[in-house]
Amino acid sequence: MLTFYYAKNSAAYAPHILLEDIGADYNAVRIDFMTGEQRSPAYLAVNPKGRLPSLVTENGVLTETPAILVYLAQRFPEHDLAPSDPFEFAIAQAFNSYMASTVHVAHAHKHRGARWTDDPAAHDSMRAKVKENMTEYAQMIEAYYFKGPYVLGDKFSFCDPYMALVTRWFKDDGVDLDPFAKIRAHDALMRERPSMQRVLELHA
């Protein structure tokens, strides 16, 4: 059995949706950010970075959202969650990499400025830039990455839970989604899936 460590309002939201979607046999362990449980010795023994998500497998522990998403897609090939063509698979990986390296980092400037500076004025400056940056990234996703109705086209893939997570961030960061028809349609489509409905309850 897999063991999945997650926290509300964390990037664990994306792989949690995928775990539910594939019907994986897993045990979910909720970590409480409010009490700093992610820095407890017990959790640091699982993930020394003290971040979420973490997935404990029979082969060891996986961390980082893109790694867990692709692992689940490849471990459960019967669900056809990742392209078999090398180029199309690289396109999918480029999307997830953009989410992790650019979009996630920009969103973190709103709440996690202490990762980059101890200057309170700099924290304020970072927060003030978040909405503008995230709007720019929504434009990039809508115009460049998104095929529709799902991220890669007609089929649900391991990219779609990541898009659902980022759409949640867009809303939290004050991005006006009215101009982004593909993103809004994807959000509505995802909310119809029982897997996302279950995870929404757990991450409320």
C-alpha positions as CSV (number, residue, x, y, z in Angstrom):
1,M,0.0,0.0,0.0
2,L,1.1,3.5,-0.7
3,T,1.2,6.2,2.0
4,F,0.5,9.7,1.0
5,Y,1.3,12.7,3.2
6,Y,-0.6,15.9,2.4
7,A,-1.7,19.2,3.9
8,K,-4.6,21.5,3.2
9,N,-3.8,24.3,0.8
10,S,-0.6,22.6,-0.4
11,A,0.6,21.3,-3.7
12,A,-0.4,17.8,-2.5
13,Y,-3.8,18.7,-3.9
14,A,-2.7,17.6,-7.4
15,P,-1.4,14.1,-6.7
16,H,-4.2,13.5,-4.2
17,I,-6.7,14.0,-7.1
18,L,-4.7,11.5,-9.3
19,L,-4.6,8.9,-6.5
20,E,-8.3,9.1,-6.2
21,D,-8.8,9.0,-9.9
22,I,-6.9,5.8,-10.5
23,G,-8.5,4.2,-7.4
24,A,-5.1,3.5,-5.8
25,D,-4.9,1.5,-2.6
26,Y,-3.3,4.2,-0.4
27,N,-3.3,5.5,3.1
28,A,-3.6,9.3,3.5
29,V,-1.9,11.1,6.4
30,R,-2.7,14.7,6.9
31,I,0.0,17.0,8.2
32,D,-1.0,20.1,10.0
33,F,0.8,23.2,8.8
34,M,-0.8,25.3,11.5
35,T,1.1,23.4,14.3
36,G,4.3,23.1,12.2
37,E,3.9,19.3,12.1
38,Q,5.9,19.4,8.8
39,R,9.0,20.2,10.8
40,S,8.5,17.5,13.4
41,P,11.2,14.8,13.7
42,A,8.6,12.2,12.7
43,Y,7.8,13.9,9.4
44,L,11.3,15.0,8.7
45,A,12.3,11.3,8.8
46,V,9.9,10.9,5.8
47,N,10.8,14.1,4.0
48,P,13.9,16.0,5.2
49,K,12.8,19.0,3.3
50,G,9.8,19.4,5.5
51,R,7.4,20.0,2.6
52,L,4.4,18.3,1.1
53,P,3.5,16.1,-0.7
54,S,5.4,12.9,0.1
55,L,4.5,9.4,-1.2
56,V,5.9,6.4,0.5
57,T,6.2,3.4,-1.9
58,E,7.6,-0.1,-1.5
59,N,10.8,1.2,-3.2
60,G,11.2,4.4,-1.1
61,V,9.9,7.9,-0.6
62,L,9.0,10.2,-3.5
63,T,8.7,14.0,-3.0
64,E,7.9,16.8,-5.4
65,T,4.6,17.1,-7.2
66,P,5.8,16.5,-10.8
67,A,7.7,13.4,-9.7
68,I,4.7,11.9,-7.9
69,L,2.4,12.6,-10.8
70,V,4.5,10.9,-13.4
71,Y,5.2,8.0,-11.1
72,L,1.5,7.4,-10.6
73,A,0.9,7.7,-14.4
74,Q,3.6,5.1,-15.1
75,R,2.8,2.8,-12.2
76,F,-0.8,2.5,-13.3
77,P,-0.4,2.3,-17.1
78,E,-3.9,0.8,-17.6
79,H,-5.3,4.3,-17.0
80,D,-3.5,5.8,-19.9
81,L,-2.5,8.9,-18.1
82,A,0.6,9.8,-20.0
83,P,1.5,10.0,-23.7
84,S,3.4,7.0,-25.1
85,D,5.0,9.1,-27.9
86,P,8.3,10.5,-26.6
87,F,7.7,14.0,-28.0
88,E,4.2,14.2,-26.6
89,F,5.4,12.9,-23.2
90,A,8.1,15.7,-23.2
91,I,5.4,18.2,-23.9
92,A,3.5,17.0,-20.9
93,Q,6.7,17.2,-18.8
94,A,7.3,20.7,-20.0
95,F,3.9,21.7,-18.8
96,N,4.4,20.2,-15.3
97,S,7.9,21.6,-15.1
98,Y,6.6,25.1,-15.9
99,M,4.0,24.7,-13.1
100,A,6.7,23.7,-10.6
101,S,9.5,26.0,-11.6
102,T,7.6,29.2,-12.4
103,V,4.0,29.2,-11.4
104,H,4.4,27.5,-8.0
105,V,7.4,29.8,-7.1
106,A,5.4,32.9,-8.0
107,H,2.4,31.8,-5.9
108,A,4.7,31.1,-3.0
109,H,5.9,34.7,-2.9
110,K,2.5,35.5,-1.4
111,H,2.9,33.4,1.7
112,R,6.5,32.1,1.7
113,G,8.6,35.2,1.2
114,A,10.8,34.2,4.1
115,R,12.3,31.5,1.9
116,W,14.0,34.3,-0.1
117,T,14.6,37.2,2.3
118,D,14.3,38.3,5.9
119,D,13.3,41.8,5.0
120,P,9.6,42.6,5.8
121,A,9.5,45.3,3.1
122,A,10.7,42.8,0.5
123,H,7.9,40.4,1.6
124,D,5.4,43.2,1.0
125,S,6.9,43.8,-2.4
126,M,6.7,40.1,-3.3
127,R,3.1,39.9,-2.3
128,A,2.2,43.0,-4.3
129,K,3.6,41.4,-7.5
130,V,1.8,38.0,-7.2
131,K,-1.4,38.9,-8.9
132,E,0.4,40.5,-11.9
133,N,2.7,37.5,-12.3
134,M,0.0,34.9,-11.9
135,T,-2.1,36.7,-14.5
136,E,0.8,36.6,-16.9
137,Y,1.2,32.9,-16.3
138,A,-2.5,32.3,-16.8
139,Q,-2.1,34.0,-20.2
140,M,0.8,31.8,-21.1
141,I,-1.0,28.6,-20.1
142,E,-4.2,29.6,-21.9
143,A,-2.4,30.6,-25.2
144,Y,0.6,28.3,-25.3
145,Y,0.2,25.1,-23.2
146,F,-3.6,24.4,-23.1
147,K,-5.0,22.3,-26.0
148,G,-8.5,21.7,-24.4
149,P,-10.8,20.5,-23.1
150,Y,-8.0,18.9,-21.0
151,V,-4.5,20.1,-20.9
152,L,-3.2,17.7,-23.5
153,G,-6.3,17.5,-25.6
154,D,-9.3,15.2,-25.5
155,K,-8.1,12.9,-22.8
156,F,-7.6,13.4,-19.0
157,S,-3.9,13.0,-18.1
158,F,-1.5,13.4,-15.3
159,C,-1.2,17.1,-16.2
160,D,-4.8,17.9,-15.4
161,P,-4.7,17.6,-11.5
162,Y,-1.8,20.1,-11.6
163,M,-3.9,22.5,-13.7
164,A,-6.7,22.1,-11.2
165,L,-4.3,23.0,-8.4
166,V,-3.0,26.1,-10.2
167,T,-6.5,27.2,-11.1
168,R,-7.2,27.2,-7.3
169,W,-4.1,29.3,-6.8
170,F,-5.2,31.7,-9.5
171,K,-8.4,32.3,-7.7
172,D,-6.7,32.7,-4.3
173,D,-4.3,35.2,-5.9
174,G,-7.0,37.4,-7.3
175,V,-6.5,36.6,-10.9
176,D,-9.6,37.5,-13.0
177,L,-10.3,34.3,-14.9
178,D,-13.0,35.8,-17.2
179,P,-10.6,36.2,-20.1
180,F,-9.4,32.6,-19.9
181,A,-12.1,30.5,-21.4
182,K,-10.0,27.3,-21.5
183,I,-9.0,27.5,-17.9
184,R,-12.6,28.2,-16.8
185,A,-13.9,25.3,-18.9
186,H,-11.2,23.0,-17.5
187,D,-12.1,24.0,-13.9
188,A,-15.8,23.1,-14.5
189,L,-14.9,19.8,-16.2
190,M,-12.6,18.8,-13.3
191,R,-15.2,19.7,-10.7
192,E,-17.5,17.1,-12.3
193,R,-15.0,14.3,-11.6
194,P,-15.8,12.3,-8.4
195,S,-12.0,12.2,-7.7
196,M,-11.8,16.0,-7.4
197,Q,-15.0,16.2,-5.5
198,R,-13.6,13.8,-2.8
199,V,-10.3,15.7,-2.6
200,L,-12.0,19.1,-2.4
201,E,-13.7,17.9,0.8
202,L,-10.4,16.7,2.2
203,H,-8.6,20.0,1.4
204,A,-11.5,22.4,2.3
